[in-house]
Amino acid sequence: MKKVKKELARYLMVVPFVGAADFGAYYLLILFMPHSVSKAISYIISNGIGYLFNKYWIFKKTETSHSETARYFILDVLLLGFNVIANQIILNVWPQAVFLAWAMAGLLTMLISFVSKKWWVFTTPLRVGSAKGS
């Protein structure tokens, strides 16, 4: 449990930085393109930054793993869809609430993201013969 608390603490330290990259890109892009397109692009930019922090600092994974990268990509695509849809739903209800839509979509995505990355993407699979008692 101590390890999870440390990872969560590191995750919460990184979130504002990644969030600032997301919001900065989003706010700049909405000047030139639709909200959903802007949100998708800002999400991709910020998640590229987030991947590096997640892999190397938060979850301390240094080995190369194609299955880990595939899981991250699959999760990222699903979370991207969720984030854009959540953002748009909030904007449909409150069209002028750009910051609220961004923040709420980000918060919901962040919660799902940590749990999914901790227990699905950056998990260490048991190898045959490595279980306790072997």
N, C-alpha and C positions, 0 to 999 in steps of 0.2 A: 504494500500500500504506500510505503514511503516513496518508492520509485514513481508511482503514478502521480503522487502529489508534486514531486519535483518536475515531472514532465508537464503537468497541468500548469504549474507556476511559470515554467519557461514558455509554454504555449500562450498564456495570458500576457506575457511580456512582449511577445512577437505580434500578437493580434493588432495592437494599435498601429504598429509600423506598417504591416501589410494592409490594414484598413485605410491608412493614410494614402498609400500608393493606389489602392482601389478607388477611393473617393476622389483623389486628385485627378486621376485619369478619367474617371466617369464625369466629373464636373467639367473638365476641359472638353471632352468628346461630345457632351450634349449640346454644345454650342454649334456643332457641325452635323450631327446625325441623330436619328431617333433614339429615344431612351433605351429601348431594348437592345439595340445594336451597341450603343455606348456601354451599357451594363455588361454585355457579353465580353467586349474587348477589355474593359477595365478589370473584369474578373480573371481573364486569362493572364493579363500582366501581373496582377497581384498574386495569383496562385503560382506563377513561375518563381517569384520571390519566396512565397510561402513554402514551396517544395524544398528548396535548399535549407531553409531553417528547420523544417520538420525532419528531414532525413538526417542532417548532420549535427544539429544542436539539440533539438527537442527530444527526439527518439534515439539519438546517438547510433545511427546505422551507417557504417562506413563501407561495408561490403557491397559489391555490385550484385544486384538481383533483378533479373528480367521480370520475374513474377511480381515482385514488389512494385516495379515501375508500371507494369500492366494494371495492377490493382489500383495504384494511384491515379492512372489515367482514366480508368473506368469510373472510379469514384468522382474524380474531378469533372467529368462530363455530366454525371448525374447531379452533382452539386451545382454545376453551372446552370443546368436546366431548372433546378429547384430555385436557385437564387434569382434568375431572371423572371421566372413566373411569380415568385413571391413579391418581387419589386413591382411588377406590373399590376398585380392584384391590388396592392396598396395604392398605387397611383390611380387605378380605376375608381377606387373609393374616395381618395383625396388627391385630385389632380395636381394641386400646388405643393404637396408635401414631399418634395424630392428628397430632402435629407431624411425625413422619417422613413420613407420607402427604402432608401439605401441602408439605413441603420437597422431597421427591422429585418429586412432580407438578410443582411450580413450577420446579425445576431443568431437568427435561426440556423443559417448555414454553418456558422461557427460551432454551434453546439453539436450538430450532426457530424460535422467534419472531425472534431477531436475524437469523439467516440469511435467513429469509423476508422480513422487513421491509427488510433491506438490499438484497437482489437482486430483490425482486418488488414490494413495496408502494411504497417511497420511491426507486425507481430513476428516473433521468431518461431518458425515451425519446428515441431519436434521431429527429430531424425530417428530412424529405426535404430533401436538399441540405446537411445539416449534418455529414455524415460527413467524416472527414479526407480531404483531397485534393480536396474539392469547391470 
